[in-house]
């Protein structure tokens, strides 16, 4: 889990080997908000 230095309560972490999730924690509301889900596969060559 990596915390972004420019945004507070914004984290990145792997779901599995090929997928990374970015999420935000809102402690007062007791919520976790998904911001982005990235696939790390390379694009195929044409």
C-alpha positions in Angstrom: 0.0 0.0 0.0 1.4 3.3 -1.1 0.2 6.7 0.1 0.2 9.6 -2.4 2.3 12.6 -1.2 0.1 15.2 -2.9 -3.3 14.0 -1.7 -4.3 13.0 1.8 -6.1 9.7 2.4 -5.3 8.5 -1.1 -3.8 5.1 -1.4 -2.7 2.6 -4.1 -2.3 -1.1 -3.7 -2.3 -4.3 -5.7 -5.4 -6.6 -5.9 -3.4 -9.2 -7.8 -0.4 -9.4 -10.0 -2.1 -7.6 -12.9 -4.5 -5.1 -11.2 -3.8 -2.0 -9.1 -6.5 -0.2 -7.2 -6.5 3.5 -6.1 -8.8 4.3 -3.2 -9.6 7.1 -0.8 -10.4 6.7 2.9 -12.9 9.0 4.6 -12.5 8.2 8.3 -15.3 10.5 9.6 -17.9 8.9 7.3 -16.3 5.4 7.8 -16.1 5.0 4.0 -13.6 3.6 1.5 -14.1 5.2 -2.0 -12.7 3.5 -5.1 -11.1 6.1 -7.3 -9.5 4.0 -10.1 -8.8 0.4 -11.0 -5.8 -0.1 -13.4 -4.8 -3.1 -15.4 -1.0 -3.5 -15.8 -1.0 -5.7 -18.9 0.9 -4.5 -21.9 -1.0 -3.6 -25.1 -0.6 -6.2 -27.8 1.4 -5.4 -30.9 -0.4 -5.1 -34.2 
